[in-house]
Amino acid sequence: MSAVCELCPHRCLIPEGKRGFCGVRTCRNGRIVSTAYGKISSMALDPIEKKPLRRFHPGSQIMSIGSMGCNMRCPFCQNYEISMQEDAAFCVRLQPQKLVDIALQQKQRGNIGIAYTYNEPLINFEFVLACCKLARQHGLKNVIVTNGCIQEQKLLELLPYVDAMNIDVKAFDEEGYRRLQGDFTAVRRSVELAVQHTHVEITSLMVPGLHDDVDRIEEEAAWLASLHPDIPLHLTRFFPMYHMYGEQPTAKQLILKAVKAASGWLRYVYAGNM
């Protein structure tokens, strides 16, 4: 017995008891479920600017949580200890109500809500959706930090409960996304849909040889401007990580040149990791 997972563009055909590409979605009794439901690998009260969100409740704090797994394979991942794992002994399991209760307790420390981040949160879609619905009922903000590789109909199911998103645009062509085992078309569509429903900011890590061409970044900025010129774009400096320890950090001058080019199209362009 097997079933097709319809959550992301991979559309994995998963045999009974096995897991899909992301490492956390499995087939049980012919149904696709998440093995990561309620599993929390990371939790911290972060400045909202760390997501990064610069134009959404600036100066506030948000309770950030992560789980396990990812549906892309970025060789520069900074959270590979959890994103490239299917499970870990250090995870705790929390039901949505318990997580919301913890977030509410943190309001006295300036917390405005819950950010689903660190690994790719949307592969644990059912848990994120349940938490977002409960958080909204209790007046908490929901923030999604995602790679945007999700099927359109699933994103539309979630968006009514989302207050802000930061979407990673990791390259600006199909070839770049093939290298990362993602889907460029799906990411573009996710950005287009999200902009229509919630506050959106975009992050592009300027990885050498992948997304460090200033002309291509200007193309990205022009496309974002066609959706709305007020979409903030974070152009972030790469530092050696994971399978790319042999690379050099992105040159600061290149970051600043890209910021200047993108600023010809967008009102808010920020240099990150400088």
C-alpha positions as CSV (number, residue, x, y, z in Angstrom):
1,M,0.0,0.0,0.0
2,S,1.3,3.5,-0.8
3,A,0.0,7.0,-1.2
4,V,1.0,10.3,-2.9
5,C,1.9,13.2,-0.7
6,E,0.2,16.3,-2.2
7,L,1.9,18.8,0.1
8,C,4.8,20.0,-2.0
9,P,6.0,19.8,-5.6
10,H,8.0,16.6,-5.0
11,R,4.6,14.7,-4.8
12,C,6.4,11.7,-3.3
13,L,4.8,8.3,-3.8
14,I,5.4,6.9,-0.3
15,P,5.1,3.1,0.5
16,E,3.4,2.1,3.7
17,G,5.8,2.8,6.6
18,K,8.3,4.7,4.6
19,R,9.1,8.4,4.5
20,G,9.1,10.9,1.7
21,F,11.9,13.2,0.5
22,C,11.4,15.6,3.4
23,G,12.1,12.9,6.0
24,V,9.0,13.5,8.1
25,R,5.9,12.6,5.9
26,T,5.0,9.0,5.9
27,C,2.3,6.6,4.8
28,R,0.2,5.0,7.6
29,N,-2.8,2.8,6.6
30,G,-2.7,4.3,3.2
31,R,-2.8,7.9,4.5
32,I,-0.1,10.6,4.5
33,V,0.7,11.9,7.9
34,S,3.6,13.8,9.5
35,T,5.9,11.9,11.9
36,A,7.0,15.4,13.2
37,Y,3.5,16.4,14.5
38,G,4.2,18.3,17.7
39,K,7.9,17.6,17.7
40,I,9.9,20.7,18.7
41,S,13.6,20.7,18.3
42,S,14.2,24.4,18.9
43,M,12.5,27.2,20.8
44,A,13.7,30.8,21.5
45,L,12.3,34.2,22.1
46,D,13.8,36.2,19.2
47,P,13.7,39.8,18.0
48,I,11.3,40.0,15.0
49,E,14.2,41.4,12.9
50,K,16.0,38.1,13.2
51,K,13.4,36.3,11.0
52,P,14.2,38.6,9.2
53,L,11.2,40.9,9.2
54,R,12.1,44.6,9.2
55,R,8.7,46.1,8.5
56,F,6.4,44.0,10.7
57,H,6.0,45.1,14.3
58,P,9.7,46.4,14.5
59,G,11.2,46.2,18.0
60,S,9.0,43.3,19.1
61,Q,9.9,39.8,20.2
62,I,8.4,36.6,18.8
63,M,8.5,33.0,20.1
64,S,10.3,31.0,17.4
65,I,10.0,27.2,17.1
66,G,11.6,24.6,14.9
67,S,11.0,20.9,14.2
68,M,12.8,18.4,11.9
69,G,13.3,17.9,8.2
70,C,13.3,19.8,4.9
71,N,12.0,19.4,1.4
72,M,15.1,21.0,-0.2
73,R,18.9,20.1,0.0
74,C,20.8,23.4,0.3
75,P,24.5,22.6,0.8
76,F,24.9,25.9,2.7
77,C,22.1,25.2,5.3
78,Q,22.8,26.9,8.6
79,N,20.4,24.7,10.5
80,Y,21.4,21.4,9.0
81,E,21.5,19.7,12.4
82,I,17.7,19.7,12.4
83,S,16.7,20.2,8.8
84,M,18.7,17.2,7.5
85,Q,17.5,15.0,10.4
86,E,14.3,12.9,10.4
87,D,14.2,12.6,14.1
88,A,16.3,13.4,17.2
89,A,16.3,12.4,20.8
90,F,16.4,16.0,22.0
91,C,13.0,16.8,20.5
92,V,10.0,17.4,22.8
93,R,6.4,16.8,21.8
94,L,3.9,19.6,22.4
95,Q,0.3,19.7,21.4
96,P,-0.9,22.9,19.7
97,Q,-2.7,24.1,22.9
98,K,0.4,23.7,25.0
99,L,2.5,25.6,22.5
100,V,0.0,28.5,22.4
101,D,-0.1,28.5,26.2
102,I,3.7,28.9,26.3
103,A,3.5,31.7,23.8
104,L,0.9,33.5,25.9
105,Q,3.1,33.2,29.0
106,Q,5.8,34.9,27.0
107,K,3.7,38.0,26.3
108,Q,5.0,39.6,29.5
109,R,8.5,39.5,27.9
110,G,7.2,41.3,24.8
111,N,6.1,38.2,22.7
112,I,3.6,39.0,20.0
113,G,3.1,35.5,18.7
114,I,4.7,32.3,17.2
115,A,7.2,32.1,14.3
116,Y,7.5,28.7,12.6
117,T,11.1,28.6,11.5
118,Y,14.6,27.1,11.8
119,N,13.8,24.0,9.6
120,E,11.2,24.1,6.8
121,P,8.0,24.4,8.8
122,L,5.5,23.7,6.1
123,I,6.4,20.0,5.8
124,N,4.7,19.7,9.2
125,F,1.7,21.4,7.7
126,E,-1.0,19.9,9.8
127,F,0.7,21.0,13.1
128,V,1.4,24.5,11.8
129,L,-2.2,24.9,10.6
130,A,-3.6,23.8,14.0
131,C,-1.3,26.0,15.9
132,C,-2.0,29.0,13.7
133,K,-5.7,28.6,14.1
134,L,-5.4,28.4,17.9
135,A,-2.9,31.3,18.1
136,R,-5.2,33.5,16.1
137,Q,-8.1,32.8,18.5
138,H,-5.9,34.0,21.4
139,G,-4.8,37.2,19.7
140,L,-1.2,36.0,18.8
141,K,0.5,36.7,15.5
142,N,1.6,33.9,13.2
143,V,4.8,34.2,11.3
144,I,6.0,31.7,8.7
145,V,9.7,31.5,7.6
146,T,9.7,29.2,4.6
147,N,11.4,28.2,1.4
148,G,8.0,28.5,-0.4
149,C,8.1,25.0,-1.9
150,I,4.5,24.1,-1.3
151,Q,1.5,23.3,-3.5
152,E,-0.8,26.2,-4.2
153,Q,-4.0,24.7,-2.7
154,K,-2.2,23.9,0.7
155,L,-0.8,27.4,0.9
156,L,-4.2,28.9,0.3
157,E,-5.6,26.8,3.2
158,L,-3.0,28.3,5.6
159,L,-2.8,31.9,4.5
160,P,-6.0,33.1,6.2
161,Y,-4.3,32.5,9.6
162,V,-0.9,34.0,8.7
163,D,0.1,37.5,9.7
164,A,3.5,37.6,8.1
165,M,5.9,35.5,6.0
166,N,9.5,35.6,5.1
167,I,10.1,33.6,2.0
168,D,13.5,32.5,0.8
169,V,14.2,33.1,-2.9
170,K,17.3,31.0,-3.0
171,A,18.1,31.5,-6.8
172,F,16.3,33.2,-9.6
173,D,16.2,30.5,-12.3
174,E,15.2,26.9,-12.7
175,E,18.8,25.6,-12.8
176,G,19.6,27.1,-9.4
177,Y,16.5,25.4,-7.9
178,R,17.4,22.1,-9.6
179,R,20.7,22.2,-7.8
180,L,19.0,22.6,-4.5
181,Q,16.3,20.1,-5.3
182,G,13.5,22.7,-5.1
183,D,11.0,24.1,-7.5
184,F,11.4,27.6,-8.8
185,T,7.9,27.8,-10.3
186,A,6.3,26.8,-7.0
187,V,8.3,29.4,-5.1
188,R,7.4,32.2,-7.4
189,R,3.7,31.2,-7.1
190,S,4.0,31.1,-3.3
191,V,5.3,34.6,-3.3
192,E,2.6,35.8,-5.6
193,L,-0.2,34.3,-3.5
194,A,1.3,35.3,-0.2
195,V,1.6,39.0,-1.2
196,Q,-2.1,39.0,-1.9
197,H,-3.0,37.8,1.6
198,T,-0.4,38.9,4.2
199,H,2.7,40.9,4.9
200,V,5.6,39.4,3.0
201,E,9.4,40.0,3.1
202,I,11.9,38.2,0.9
203,T,15.3,36.9,1.8
204,S,18.0,36.0,-0.8
205,L,21.2,34.6,0.5
206,M,23.9,35.6,-2.0
207,V,25.7,32.3,-2.3
208,P,28.8,32.3,-4.5
209,G,28.1,30.6,-7.8
210,L,24.4,30.2,-7.1
211,H,22.8,33.6,-6.5
212,D,25.5,36.2,-6.5
213,D,25.0,37.7,-10.0
214,V,23.9,41.3,-9.6
215,D,22.0,41.3,-13.0
216,R,20.0,38.3,-11.8
217,I,19.3,39.9,-8.5
218,E,18.1,43.0,-10.3
219,E,15.7,40.7,-12.3
220,E,14.4,39.4,-9.0
221,A,13.9,42.9,-7.7
222,A,12.0,43.9,-10.8
223,W,9.7,40.9,-10.5
224,L,9.0,41.7,-6.9
225,A,8.3,45.3,-7.8
226,S,5.8,44.1,-10.4
227,L,3.9,42.5,-7.4
228,H,4.4,45.5,-5.1
229,P,7.3,48.0,-4.9
230,D,7.0,48.0,-1.1
231,I,8.0,44.3,-0.6
232,P,11.1,44.3,1.5
233,L,14.1,42.4,0.1
234,H,16.9,41.2,2.3
235,L,20.1,40.5,0.4
236,T,22.1,38.4,2.9
237,R,25.9,37.7,3.0
238,F,26.9,34.1,2.8
239,F,29.3,32.6,5.3
240,P,30.8,29.1,4.9
241,M,28.5,26.4,6.3
242,Y,27.6,22.7,6.1
243,H,28.9,21.3,2.8
244,M,30.3,24.7,1.7
245,Y,33.0,25.3,4.3
246,G,35.6,25.6,1.6
247,E,33.9,28.7,0.0
248,Q,34.7,32.3,0.8
249,P,32.1,34.6,2.4
250,T,30.3,36.9,-0.1
251,A,32.3,40.1,-0.7
252,K,30.8,43.0,1.2
253,Q,31.2,45.2,-1.9
254,L,29.2,42.7,-4.0
255,I,26.3,42.8,-1.4
256,L,26.3,46.6,-1.5
257,K,26.3,46.7,-5.3
258,A,23.4,44.3,-5.4
259,V,21.5,46.4,-2.8
260,K,22.0,49.5,-5.0
261,A,20.8,47.6,-8.1
262,A,17.7,46.2,-6.4
263,S,16.9,49.6,-4.9
264,G,16.2,50.9,-8.4
265,W,13.1,48.8,-8.3
266,L,12.1,48.3,-4.6
267,R,11.6,50.8,-1.8
268,Y,13.0,48.7,1.0
269,V,16.2,46.7,0.3
270,Y,18.4,45.6,3.2
271,A,21.9,44.2,3.5
272,G,22.1,41.2,5.9
273,N,24.9,39.5,7.8
274,M,27.2,42.4,7.2
